[in-house]
Amino acid sequence: AEFIEVESGKKDDRPELRKAIEAAKNNKAKLIIAKLDRLSRNVRFIAELLESKIEFVCCDMPDANNFTIHIFAALAQQERELISARTKAALRAKKERGEKLGNPRNFTEEERAKAINAIKARSCNNENNLQARAFAQQLHDAGYTPAQILAELQSKKFKTARGKAFSQIVQVLRLLKK
């Protein structure tokens, strides 16, 4: 059988994983997983699975034995703890700077408008956008269509504010609108 788990490796109570373990146990089959840290980032959970005598193999290290699995499980758990600490520290720093945390849908209309204006201001003042806008405007004034302008921006390797290649006509339309 095939089971696709989408839950985090941080959680141990995952329905698809439970089904896969049960199927392996009932059929005396080997559990095949993509990566050990996708199975779990908890040493205790991995140790219990090893003790349960359910055979499993990790595709990212197919020759691993119980010893190496324990070591990599410990590393995965440590990484989980480090990720958690870094995330908490980053959120704390944002809060200390006065930034509002949470879902933008919970922001007031005034906060939403302020955020949109800040994004637009950053976009308008971005060096990549300033260069692309000037070039696009020249082409537009010369009679080029937005699709032709896009092709020219791509051929001349212009970059967006985020450093990516221009890929959509709507990007050209936004450049010309400003």
N, C-alpha and C positions, 0 to 999 in steps of 0.2 A: 504494500500500500504506500501511497505518497501523502505526506502531510506538509502543509505549508504554514509555518508559524510566522506571524507578523508582530507579535508582542516583543517587548524588550528582553534581552538576555539578562537584565537585572531582576526580572520577575521570575519566580519559580512556579507560580500557579498559573499555568498557561494551558488552555483547553486542548489545543492542537498537539502540544508536546505530550500532554497526558495521554491522548489517544495514540500517539506514535509509540510511546513507551508500553502501553497496554498491548498494542498490536504486536510489537516485538516480543513481549513476554508470552503472549498467547500462542504465537506461531513459532516460538523459539528461533526468531530471526535476529539478524544483526541490524541495529539502528545505525543508519548512515546520516551524518550531519555535515553541513557545509563547513562550519568553523566551530571550534570549541567555545569561543566567547559568545556565539549565537545560541549555543545550548544553554549556557548559564555563565554568569560572572560571580558565582558563589561556590567557594571551595567545598563547603558542607554538602551542597546539592550534588556536585560532581562526585564527591566521595561516596555519598549514599547510592548514587547510580552505579558506581563501580562495585560497591558491596552487594548490590542487588543481583549481581551476576548477569545483568543484561549486557550483552556484548554491543559495543558501539565503536564506530570508526569515524574519525574526523577527516574530511577530504583535504583540509589544509595541512594535515600531518598524518598521513595514513599509516606510517610505521611507528607511531607513538605507543609507548607502553604505559602501564599504570603510573610509574614514577614520573615520566615526562608529562603525562596528563595532569598529575597533581601540581607540578611546577607551573605549567601553563595556566591551570585554573587559578592558582594563587596570583599569578601575574594579571590575569583578567579581572580578578576581584580588586586588586590594588588599583588597576586602571579605572575601574568603576568608581572607586572611592576618590581618586584624584579628579576625575571628571566632575563628580558631585561637588567637591571642594572648590574647583575653579569656577563652576557655574554659580555657586552661592556667593563667591567673592566678587564675581562680575556683576551680579544683580545688586549686591550691597553697594558697590562702587557707583553704579548707575543711580541708585536711590539717594546716595550721599550727594551726587551732583544735582539732585533735584529733578531727575528725569522720572516721568510717570511710568510705572510698570503695569503690565497687564495687557489685556486684549484691546486693540484699538476700537472695537465696537462698543466698548464701555466708556470711551472718551466722550466728553461733551462736544457739542457742535463747535464751540469756540476752540477747544483743544485740537479737534480734527482740522479745522481751518488753519490754525497755527502750524500744524505739522505739514500740511499740504503746501503752504507758503514757504516753509523752510526747505522742503524738497525742491520746489520750483526755483528758489533762489540759488541753491547749490548747483542745480542743473544749468541755470543761466550763466553762472560764473565759472563753470568748469572749462578748463582750457581746451579739452578735446571738443566739447560742444561748440565753443566759440569759433574754433578753426573750421569745424564741419559746417556750422551755420553759415559762415562767410562764403565758403565754397559752394554750398547748396544754393545760397541766394544768387550767386553769380550765374550758376547754371539755370536756375529758375527764370532769372531775368533774360537769359539767352534763349528761352523757349523750351527748355528740357521739361519732360514730364517727371512726376515723382518717381516712377519706375526707372527712368533713365538716370535720374539723380542718384538713386540708390545704387545702381550698377556702377556709376562713377565713384561714389564714396567707397564702395567695396574694392574697385580696381586700384584706387589710390591708397588703400589700406587705412582709411580714416577710422578712428576708434570712438566709441560712445563714452559717456561720462564714466562708465564702469570698466572701461578698457577693452570692451568687446567689439567685434566687427559689427557694422550696421547690417541688419538682416531683414528688416521689415519696412514696408512703405510708410507705415504709421510713424516710424521714427523720423522719416524725412518730413512728413507733414508737420510733426511737432517742431522740428528745426525751423521750418519756414514760417510757422505761426508766431514765433517769438519776436 
